Amino acid sequence: ATVHEKWNANTAILSGDVMLVKAYDLLLDLEPEVLKDVLVLFNQCAAQVCEGQQLDMLFENRDNVTVDEYLNMIRLKTAVLLGFSLQL
């Protein structure tokens, strides 16, 4: 079960916030000369995932989502994570 199903939406949001903070903690171990570039990519990836999630929520109330819109949404929610991981 997902966090919001097992507990509630507020707990899920807080859990996500803590995981983001923990990710930034892990980035503190990077060499100073690469840290800025990594943070730029990390933040870009995080913003794109949020954008994809927003599109997913908007599409829940639409019955006319195009294939291109759907592919863009899943690219933002999923593919950018893999791309960032490989780039990192």
C-alpha positions in Angstrom: 0.0 0.0 0.0 1.1 3.5 -0.6 1.7 5.9 2.3 -1.4 7.9 1.6 -3.5 4.7 1.5 -2.0 3.2 4.6 -2.1 6.4 6.6 -3.3 9.6 5.0 -2.5 12.4 2.5 -0.8 14.6 5.0 1.5 11.9 6.2 2.4 11.1 2.5 3.2 14.8 1.8 5.4 15.0 4.9 7.1 11.7 4.0 7.9 13.1 0.6 9.3 16.3 2.1 11.6 14.3 4.4 12.8 12.2 1.5 13.7 15.3 -0.5 15.6 16.7 2.5 17.4 13.3 2.8 18.3 13.5 -0.9 19.9 16.9 -0.4 21.8 15.5 2.6 23.3 12.8 0.3 24.3 15.5 -2.2 26.4 17.2 0.5 29.1 14.5 0.0 29.7 15.7 -3.6 32.9 17.5 -4.5 32.4 21.3 -4.4 33.3 21.7 -8.1 30.4 19.5 -9.3 27.8 20.4 -6.6 26.3 23.4 -8.4 25.8 21.5 -11.7 24.3 18.5 -9.9 21.9 20.8 -7.9 20.8 22.5 -11.1 20.0 19.1 -12.7 18.4 17.7 -9.5 16.1 20.8 -9.1 15.2 20.7 -12.8 14.3 17.0 -12.5 12.2 17.6 -9.4 10.3 20.4 -11.0 9.6 18.3 -14.1 8.3 15.5 -12.0 6.0 17.9 -10.2 4.8 19.3 -13.5 4.1 15.7 -14.8 2.1 15.0 -11.6 0.1 18.1 -12.0 -0.8 17.1 -15.6 -1.8 13.7 -14.3 -4.1 15.2 -11.8 -5.6 17.5 -14.5 -6.1 14.6 -16.9 -8.3 12.8 -14.3 -11.1 15.2 -15.1 -10.7 15.1 -18.9 -12.0 12.6 -21.4 -10.1 14.1 -24.3 -6.4 13.7 -23.4 -4.4 13.3 -26.6 -1.7 10.7 -27.0 0.9 13.4 -27.3 -0.3 15.0 -24.0 -0.2 11.6 -22.3 3.2 10.8 -23.5 4.5 14.2 -22.3 2.9 13.6 -18.9 4.6 10.2 -18.5 7.9 11.6 -19.8 7.8 14.2 -17.1 6.7 11.8 -14.3 9.0 8.9 -15.2 11.5 9.3 -18.0 13.1 12.4 -16.6 14.0 10.4 -13.4 15.8 7.8 -15.4 17.5 10.5 -17.6 18.7 12.4 -14.6 20.0 9.3 -13.0 22.0 8.4 -16.1 23.2 12.0 -16.5 24.3 12.2 -12.8 
